[in-house]
Amino acid sequence: MKLKTNYGMVVSGHKQATKAGIKILKKGGNAIDAAIAAAATLSVAIPNMNGLGGDSIALWYDSKKKKITVINGSGKSPSKATKKFFTSKGLKKIPRRGPLSISVPGVVHAWETALKKYGRKNLKKIFESAINLAEKGVVVDKYLKNFLESKVYKNLIKNNKNLSDIFGDGRNVKIGSIIKQKNLAKTLTILSKEGSKSFYNGKLSKIIVEDIRKQGSVITSDDFKNHITLIQKPIATNYLNKKIYTAPPNSQGLALICLCNLFKVIKNGNFKINLSDYLNIKKTAFKYRDMHCVDPSISKINNKIINSKKNYFEKISGDTSTLVVVDKYGNAVSWVQSLFEEFGSGIVSPRTGIVLHNRLYLEKISGKYYNYLKPNKRPFHTLCPSIILDNENIDLTIATPGDHGQPQTIFQIINYVYKNKISLQKAIDLPRIRHNNGNKILAERGFNKKFYVDKKNISIKLFKKKNRIFGGVTAIKINSNRTLSRGADKRRNCY
């Protein structure tokens, strides 16, 4: 089914980003054009969650070809990031924050790559809204206020004037106040004229590398120069009479595929399952994820349809911003980008206004781990964009922030919508659960009324109100009558 209507839709993690995407659709852009406009604006509007110093992974559905493509905008570890280097400094693990947690940021290259391959507009048109917002300033809402007043932010700005110069000292933050990012606006303007070449092998690259190396990073100009965006095939499985697509390693999309397949094996798709069963299934899925969701050149799971029930079961006994787009032609995008944790490494390139992510923190330098540190290696990624097809036609595009909770949240929404036949927005509004580690389940009040019935051997931490830890889903469903249904999560600032 092709849409062939005058309709298009954008759902993102911030009102200004959604407006930017809609503006591009109205000017004749397609879903990729709108997605990049929204993504660039998100990097300004929610600066603690994502930015030009981070990574992205996305799915693009081409309605003419009925084909899904993965746009992997993750960067590699620095060429000098060796185990010997870290151990020589007396470190047994990579610091969670600071200059040594930085890997090459890939999102800017991914934006341009996506536009050149699949879009219609140029960067100058695409970046207009983002530049305007950076210059005029982001209005502080309750979500940004809460973060800027948090202990996390106050710890980040200790002895970090570069960060506090832009976003303040965290005291007396007022809703409705304005945060301008003048240097970031200048950077976006340069990119709109010169393209990503300036960021990876030009004036901007030189400035960024100089700025962060002064603060202790080991990243070199060659690390930036050698970066490329990967164009990959997705991985998929059949579930509830639909085909679930997501990104292959180094994305954790495999965990979503595992959850779907394990439910088929153990429960035949019956979602009336007790918490003990869910816990065991989730642990198994994530164990398999940890084994294989590493750099694509290393992983054994890549570019495959993962659908074998028997063999599959026998073998396996931070923060983010998201957006989704569907255009009037039926093309669709699920886009996820991140600094990994709030303001990532906390390290700023002051002359460009760019905050660098801390994705390298997930790599290990001691003990027996699958995601071990190695120079020029793409780190493990929690980013998990997803698209669902019905007989090769787009049916749902969905994404959520929430680090390790991303595949869990998407899996629950899939079951709400396709198993329980619940409308998209209602499905997103319903209570959710999440498991991090041990035998403790995090749950929102009322979770057991729809899904889970047994608390046997499980410790439950109950949240009385909906909480952002359970994600912030952005989703669009394409209905049989060619209309679009939106899903914007109230747990975060989705619009």
N, C-alpha and C positions, 0 to 999 in steps of 0.2 A: 504493500500500500504506500503510494507516494502522497504526500500532503496536498500539493498543488493548491494551496489556499493563500490568502494574504497574511497568514498568521506566522509569527515567530515568537519565541519566548526565551528569556534569559533568567536564570535563578542563580544568585551568587551570595557570598558571605557578607555583602555590604550593599546598601541602597545605591551609593554612587557608582559602584562597579556595574550593577545591573543596568542603571541608566546609561552608562557608557556603551554597554553591549547593545542595548535597544537602539541607541542613536545610530550605531553602525548598521544594524539591520535595516533601519528606515532609509538609510542612504544607499541601500543596494548591496551591502556586504553579506557574505554567507556566514555560516555558523562558526567557521574558524576565525574570520575577521572579527566577529562579535566577541568570541572567546578571548582573543588576545587583547582587545580593547578593555574588556572586563578584567582580565588578569593583570594588565599593567596598572589599571586603576586600583585594583585590590592591593597591589604592592605599596600604594600610597595610603589608601584608606585604612588598612589594618596593618600598620608597619611592624607591629610586634609579632605577627604571625607569618608574614611572607614578605618577599622583597627581591630586588635585583641581585642580592647577594646569596640567593638560595637556589633551589632546584625545582624541577617540575616533571611530572609524568602525566600523559594524557592519552585519551582514545578519540579517534576521529572516525565517524561513520559516513561513508560516501553513499548517498542514496541511489545514484546511478549505477555504480559498480556493485552495490550491496556488499561493501567490503569495510572491515574495521582495521585501522592501522594504529599502532602504538607510537607515540612521539615521546621518546625517553630523553628528557632534558636533565639527567643527573650527571654531575661532574665527578672527576676522579680524585683520588688521593694525591697529594704532592709527590713529585719524583724523589724528594729527599725524606719522605715519611717512611723510614725503615724502622724495623724493630730495634736495630742496633742504635739508631739515633735516640729513641725514647728511653731505652734502658741505660744509655750512657748518661742520661740526665737523672737517673735514679727513679724513673717512672715505671710502674708495673701496669699502668693502664693509661689510655689517652685522657687528658683532662676533659671534664665535661664542658667547661667554658674556656674562653680565652683563645689566643692565637693558634695554639697547636691543635685545636678542634676543627679548624677550617679546611674544607676540601674545595676544589674548584667549583664555583657557582655555574650552573648550567641553564638557568631559566631564560636569560636574555637570548642566548643562541637558539633555544627551543622556540621562543616567540617568532623570531625571524625565519627559522627553518619552516615552521608550520605555515606562515604566511606565504612564503615563496612557493611551497609545494602545493598547498591546498586553498589558499585564500585569493581574494580579488583586490584587496586594498594594500597600500604601502604603509610603512611605519609612521610616516608624517601624519596621515589621517588617523591611524589607529591610536597614536599616543596623545592626541589632542586633549582628551578628557583627563588623562593621568597628569599631564603637564599642568593643566589648569588647576587641578585639585592640589597639586604640590605647591604651586605658587600662591594660591589664595588661602589654602589651609584646610586641614581636616577638622571638622567639628567634633569635639570630644563628646561621646555618648557614654552611657553608663558602663558599657563593657570596657571601653578604653580607660575610663576613669578608674574602674575597679583594678585594672591591671597596673596602671601607673602609680596607684597607691599601695600596691601589693609588696610583700617582702621580697618576692622574686625580683621585681624591678629595682627595688632599693638596694638589693645586694649586687645587682648588675652594674649600677652606676657608682658604687663605691670605687673611688680612685679611677673613674672612667668618665672624664669630662667630655669626651667626644660624644658619648651617648646622651648625657644629661643636657649638653648644649642644645641638642635638637628637641628632646622630648621632656625636658624639665627635671626638677629634683623630686617629683612625686609628692610634694606638699601642696595642700590647698588646691587640688585639682578640681576645676569646676566644669560641670556639664554645660555644654554650649560654648566653651572657650575654643580657641583656634590654635592648631599646631601647624605652622608652615614648615615646609622642607625645601628651602630655596636651592640648596646645592643639588638635591635630588632632581628638582625641576630642570636645572641646567644640564644634568647628566642625561635625562630623558630627551631633552631638546637636541643634544649632540647625537644621541642614538637615532632620533627621528630623521636626522639629516645624513648621518654617516653609516648607520646600520651597526650590526653587532661586531663588525670588523674592528671598530674603535674600541669596543669593550674587551676583545680577546687578543688583538694584535695591533694596537694603535695608541692614541693619546690617553684614552680612559684606562686601558690596561696598564700602561706605565704608571699612572697616578695611583691606581688601586694597589698594585703590587708594592710600590714604594711606601704607601701609607701603612699597609698591614705588616710589611716586613720590619718597619721601624718599631712595631709593637710586638714583634717576636714570631711572626708567621714564617714558615719555611717555604711557602709557595713562591715559585719563580715566574718570570714572564713566559718562559717556555711552557710551563704548566697551563697557563691561559691559552697560549698560541696553539697548543696541540689538542684543545678541547673540540669535540664534535658531538652533535645530537644523534642519537641512535634512532633509526626508523625500524621498528620491529613488527613481527606478527603477534597477535594476542594469543593467550591461552583461553580455553573455554571448556564448558561442560554442559550437558543437557540436564535440566532440573525443572520439575513442575511444568513440563511441556514447553519450556522456553530454553533458549540457549544463552547461558551466562558468559559474558566475555570480560576479561580483565587483562592487566598488563603482566608480562612474564618477569622472571628475575632480571634485575635486582629488586623489583617491586615485590611487596608481600601479597600481591594478588593471588598467588598460589594458595594462601590460607583460605580465601573465599571459596575457591574451587574445591579445596579439601573438605570444608564444612558441608558444602552441597553434596559431594560424593559420599561422605561418611553417613550423612542422614539417609541417603538412598539405600546404602548397605544395611544399616542397623535398624532404621525405623520406617523404611519404605516411604519416606516423605511425610510420615505422620508427625505433625509438630506438637502433639500432646506428649511431651517428653519431660521427665523429671530432671531436676537440676543436677543430680549425680551423673545422669547420662550425658547431659549437655557438657558438663565439666570434662568428662573423659574424652568426648568427641573434640572439644575445643583444644584440649591439651595435645591430643594426637595430631590434629591439623597444624598446630603451631610448632610442634616438634619437626614435622615434615617441612614446614616453612623455614625453620632455622637451618635445616640441612641444605636446602637448595636455593633459597632466595638470596643469592650472592651475585657478584659480578657475572654478567651474561657469558663471558668467555670461560668461566669456571663451572657454572651451574649445569647440572645434567637435565634440568627441566627447563626447556625453552622452545618456543614456537611449536607447541603441541596441543592437540585436542586431548584433554585428560578425561577419559570416560570409562576406563575399565573398572568394573566394580570389584570383582574378586581379587585380582592381583593387587589392586590399589590398597585394599584393606590389609592384605597379608603383608605388604611391604612396610607398613607404618604402624603396627600394633600401637611526644612532644607535642607541638601544635601546628596547624595547617590552615590554608584557605582553599575553598573549592568553588567551582562554578560549573553549570551545565547550560547548554544552548541547543535549541532546535530551530532551524530556519524554515521558511515556507516551502523549500524544496524537499524537506525531509532529511537533510543532513543533520548530524548531531555531534556534540562534543561533550566529553566528561573530562574536566581539567582539574588537576590537583597541584598546588605549589606550596612550598614551605621553607621556613628557616630551621626546621626541625623542632627546636624549642623556642620559647618566647625570646625574641631578639637574638636567637641563635647563639653564636659565640660571644655576643656582646661587643665584638670588635667592630669599629666603624672606620671606614675610609672617609675622613672628615671633608676632604676636598670634593668628594663626589656625593656625599650624603648616603652612601650605601652601607648597610649593616650586613656582615657576613654570617653565614649559617655555621652550625656546629655538627654537621652530619658525620664527620669523621669520628666523632665520639663513639659511634656504634661499633667501630672496628676494634678487635681485641689484639693485644700484644703479648699476652701470657695465657697459659693453660691451653686446653684442647677445645678450639672453637671452629665453627665453619666459616664465620665471617672474620677471618684473621686479617691483620694489617699487612698490606703489600703496596709498594709504590705503584702509582698509575693504575689504581684499581677502583672501580665504582663501588662505593659502600652500599650496604643493605639499605633499602628504602621502605618506610611504612606507607608511602603513597599508594593508593589503591583505587584508581578510576575504574568505573564499571559501566557497561552498556549491555542491555538485554534485548535480544531479537526474538521475534515471533515469525517463524517461516521466512527468515532472512530479512524481514522488515523491522525497522526500529520500533521498539515497544516502550523502552524506558532507558533514560540516561540518568545516572546517579553518582554522587560522590559525597564524602563526608570527611571532616577533620577528625582527630581523635587518636593519633598514633596507632598503638596496637589494637585499639577498639574499632578501627575502620572496617575490617572484614566482618567483624561480629555485628556491627550496626547494620551494614548493608545486607547481610544474611537475614537478619530479623525483619527488615523492611520487605525483602523479597518474599518471605513467608507470609507476612501480613497481607501483602497485595495479591499474591498468586495462589497461596494456599487458603487463606481466610477470606479472600475476596473483599478486602477493605480498601476504601478509596485512598488515594495516595497521601493527601494531606492528613487525613485521620490516622493513617498508618504511621506517619512520621510523629504525630502528636502522642501516640500511645506510649505507655511506659516501656523502658528497655532495660536490659541487663548487660553486664560487662564482667569479664574475668581477666585479671592481670596475672596473678600467681597464687600458689598455694591452693587452699580449698575455700577461699573467700570469694563470694559472688557479690558484686556491686549491683544494686537494683533500685529502680525508682518505684515509689509507692504505687501499688496496684498492678505490678508486673504479673502476678500469679493469676489474675482474673482472665487473661487471654492465652497465656502460654504455658507456664510451668506449674506443676501441681505438687511436687514432692520436695521437701527440704532435707531429705535424708543425708546425713554426714556432711552437710554443707553449712558453712558460716555465711551469713548474709549481712552486708552492710546496707541498710535501707536509707535512701535519700527521700525525704518527705516532699521535696519539690523537684521538678525537672532540673537537671544539672548539665552543664556544658561538657562534663567529663564523658557523657554518653554520645558526644558528637554534635554535629550541626549540619544535618542532611540538606543537600540541594538536589532536587530531582525534577524531571519533566517526564510525564507519561503521554504517549501518543494514543489517542482513543480511536475506536473503530469508525467513528463518524467524522474523523479528520480534525477533531478538536484537540487541544492540548490541556492537560491537567498539571498544575504546578504543585511542588512541595517545597516549602521553605520552613526550616526548623526554628522554632521559637527559643530553643535552648541557646542559640547564638544569634547573631545579628543578621540572619539570612533574609533575603528580599527578592 
